Amino acid sequence: MCEGKYILFRGLSLEKRDWVYGDIIQPNLSDPLRNRYRTMFIRCHDTSSTIQVDPLTVGQFTGILDKNKIKIFEGDKIFNVDNLYYDGIIYYYQGSFGLDLLYDLVFIELSGFSKESLELLEVIGNKYI
């Protein structure tokens, strides 16, 4: 049995253009064909199937749920229902998740938010679709 931190990723499937959730499977980087096209796959947790995804859309789950109990991933557009100051897109930067504000060149680490502030965040979309 696996112990430790559970990491979840998502990406848009190339075939159906819908979200796929699971583990990232890195391509064999020594294979020139796969490396050339930057092929990436996600192994789904619920079906154990492996699906090719657009590597530009792959994002990691932050470990945080929004006010509606929706998982927040890298690339999600976030709205703060109480304070417009925290509208932005979730990014992973230098070892931490943060919010890149839409109207300013500022990166705010999510770890610096209070529990009450995190509970006011709402996913309103993502930067990919």
N, C-alpha and C positions, 0 to 999 in steps of 0.2 A: 504494500500500500504506500502511496506517495504521501510524504509528510511535507509540511512547509507551506509557503505562500502559493496560492492558486492564482495563476495569471490567465486572463481571458483576453482574446483578441477578436476583432471583427474586420471584415473586408467585403467589398462588393464583388460578387461572383461575376466572372467574365461572361458566362453563358446567359444567366437570367437577370443580371443587374439587381439582385436583391442581396440583403445583408446575410453574411455567413458568420457564425460565431464558433470559436473553438481555439485550438492550438495552432500556432504558426509552424509550418514545415518549411525549413529553409531549403532552397535548391542546392544541388551539388555544384558548388561554385567552380569546381575544376572542369565541369561540363561546359564547353564554350557556347553551345547552342542555348542552354538554359540561362547561363550567365548573361549572354548577349541580350536576351529579351526580358531579363529580370523576372523570371517566372516565380510565382509564390503561391503556396497552397495553404489552406486551413483545414485541419481535421476537425470535423464537427463533433461536439461532445455527445449530442443526443443520438446520432446515427452512426458515428464512427466513419462516415464517408469522408473522402478527401476531395476538396473542391478548389479549382484554380480561381484566384482572386486578382483583382487589379492591385498591384503592390503600392500604388500611390494612395489607395484608400484604406490601407491597413492601419488600425489604431488599437491601442491598448486600453482596457478598462481601468479607470482611475481608482476604483474601489469606493467610489462615492455615488450615492443615489440622489436624484433630484427630488423636488418637493412631491412629485407624483410617483416616487419609487422606481423611476426609470434609471437604468445604468448610464453613467456619464463616461464617454469614450473620448480619446484624442480625436480632434476634428469636429466635435459637437459645437454647435452654436448655443450659447447660454444666455439666458435672460434672468436678471434678478428682479423678482416680482415686487420687491420693496424699495429698491434703490437702483436707478438706471446706471449708476456708476460702474457696475460690474457686468455689463453686457460685453460678450467677447467670444472667442474661440479657444477651446481647450488644446494645449500643446504640451509635449514632453520636451523639456529643455534642461540640459546640464543636470540630469539625475532627478528631476522632480516635475510633477504636473503643475500647470499653471494656466492662467487665463490671459490671453493676449487681447487687450481691450480693443474694440472695434474703432473707436474714435481717437485713440492715442497710441503712441508707440511705447506702451508699458506692458511688462510681463509681471503678473502678480501670482506668486506661488499659492496653490490651493491649501498647502499645509499651514499657511498663515491665517486662513479664514477661521472664524469661530464656528462652533457647531451650529449656532443659531443662523449665521450667515449662509452656511452651506445648505441649510434646510429651505432657504428662500430661492435657491437656484432652480431654473427650469430649462430643460432641453427643448429648443424650438426648431431644431433642424441640425444640419451639418454642412460642412463646406464642400461636400462631394456631389450631392444631388439636391 
